[in-house]
Structure formats: structure tokens, C-alpha cells
């Protein structure tokens, strides 16, 4: 899987600073050299998609480094991150979360040097909490990852936009599970970044840093067309919530629309068709476009 390869190589590049280790005996030097050889072999096996063979080698490399290196040594963090990625690709989520937490502790011992590694690890931890539907803890982890990415790369960078999209989806899905998708935020800077994140979620305009963005616009629709439940989807008892990103003209008519945040394809198509036929509240700035999200729920009683 390209995702795991990119992450490990990226961490190697991002964390290329070697910290001073404690005095080492000849035996420990040999063991640490072995750990490096094991890790190099792990990277090769990952590139060859031989994850089953890579996992025990990654476990051994991490064990050696944890035993012989100081707890703040970046090489330990890299080994734990690689191990966590393998656990994740093998769907061992609980083991992956533990390894990521240990790696995060290493990176945060020298935060000024490891910002990118911290951001990537926070993103992974957020994803694992999301898988468990623990949205309450997933959201702040994704937020921290986004803030670091924005600081390192700038608001318009593709890496920052990707982090915004992930953060926005967590907010939407969490909101659908327990209430409003995005509640009023007293921190103006955070509120602004949240709304920009929602705009980038659909990718319907490249002016997200300047365009007006709403969150959920269902209640601001003079004409909200309800989707028809696809026959085969109902027959197969497919259910869920559809999120459709919208680009609206100043009269509230739909210029472009796109399903976001995954979902069931058949339900997404029905929601998209309904959204395109809807009309929403006019902009408070004549001649200006706006973006927003409309949601549709498909449930079988």
C-alpha cells in the first residue's frame, strides 16, 4: 500500500536528526546496527508489499531500540512509527494505537525538531479513534495535526488542504452522530479555519481563503428537495447519512455539488441528485458565491 510506504519514508526524511545517545558498549553497538539492518529490510519488504514478513522484523527492530536507546532518541520514534504503520495495515488497530502513542511521546520530547512527525502521528491517532467512533477524542487530535501542518506549510499548501478535509469530515460525521456538525466557536481564528476546511472539503472552488462558507444549510433552503430512496438500496437495507458539498450563486442556486466523506455510492447519488434540484438562501453579499454542506439521512423504519 502506497500510504504506508509514503508515511515511513516521509518520517525518515522529516526526522533526519540524530540525537545524542548514551554511551554504548560494543555489544549494544552491534545490536543497534542489527536494528538498523532490520529496519532497512522492513522498508524493502513494505515496498514489495510483503507485510507479513515485515511485521516481525519491525517488532524486533523496535524492541532493540527501545531497550538500548534513550527514550527521546528519534531513531526509536521512527522504529515505533514503522511498527505502528504495519499494525495498521494488518488491521491490528489496538496495537497500532499503542505504538503510535509511544512514538508520539518520543517526538514530543523534542517538539521543535519533530513537528512533521508529530502531525503525522496525531493524524493517525485521530483516524484510529474515528474507526472506534470515539469522535470526542478524534476531533482534537485532527485539529492539532491541522494546526501544525498549517504552520509548517501555509494555509494554501496541498498538505494543509488535505489535513483540512480530514478534519472537516470528522466534524461532520461526529456532528451527525451527536448533534450539530459545527457548533458556534468563540475562538474566531478556529471558527475561520473550520469554515475554510468545509469549503476545501468539496474542492468546488479554489477561493476557499476568501469565499463565504456556511456549514449545514438544510434549514436555510427555501426549496430543499428530498431524495428518493433507491429501490435496490432499500431492498438491501443500505442506510446512512449523505453529505453533499455545495457551491452556490448569490441567489442560492446550485452551481456545483459533490458527495463528500465517503458513504454508500447509491445513497450518495440520490442525495446529489436532490441537492442539485434544491435552492438555498441567497447570499448576503450580492454577486458573491458561497459554499456549504447539505445532509440527507436514509433510514429504514
C-alpha positions, 0 to 999 in steps of 0.5 A: 500500500502506497500510504504506508510506504509514503508515511515511513519514508516521509518520517525518515526524511522529516526526522533526519536528526540524530540525537545524542545517545548514551554511551554504548558498549560494543555489544549494544553497538552491534545490536543497534546496527542489527536494528538498523539492518532490520529496519532497512529490510522492513522498508524493502519488504513494505515496498514489495508489499510483503507485510507479513514478513515485515511485521516481525522484523519491525517488532524486533527492530523496535524492541532493540531500540527501545531497550538500548536507546534513550527514550527521546532518541528519534531513531526509536520514534521512527522504529515505533512509527514503522511498527505502528504503520504495519499494525495498521495495515494488518488491521491490528488497530489496538496495537497500532494505537499503542505504538503510535502513542509511544512514538508520539511521546518520543517526538514530543520530547523534542517538539521543535525538531519533530513537528512533521512527525508529530502531525503525522502521528496525531493524524493517525491517532485521530483516524484510529479513534474515528474507526472506534467512533470515539469522535470526542477524542478524534476531533482534537487530535485532527485539529492539532495535526491541522494546526501544525501542518498549517504552520509548517506549510501555509494555509494554501499548501496541498498538505494543509488542504488535505489535513483540512478535509480530514478534519472537516469530515470528522466534524461532520460525521461526529456532528451527525452522530451527536448533534450539530456538525459545527457548533458556534466557536468563540475562538474566531481564528478556529471558527475561520479555519473550520469554515475554510476546511468545509469549503476545501472539503468539496474542492468546488472552488479554489477561493476557499481563503476568501469565499463565504462558507456556511456549514449545514444549510438544510434549514436555510433552503427555501426549496430543499428537495428530498431524495428518493430512496433507491429501490435496490438500496432499500431492498438491501437495507443500505442506510446512512447519512449523505453529505453533499458539498455545495457551491452556490450563486448569490441567489442560492442556486446550485452551481456545483455539488459533490458527495463528500466523506465517503458513504454508500455510492447509491445513497450518495447519488440520490442525495446529489441528485436532490441537492442539485434540484434544491435552492438555498438562501441567497447570499448576503453579499450580492454577486458573491458565491458561497459554499456549504454542506447539505445532509440527507439521512436514509433510514429504514423504519 
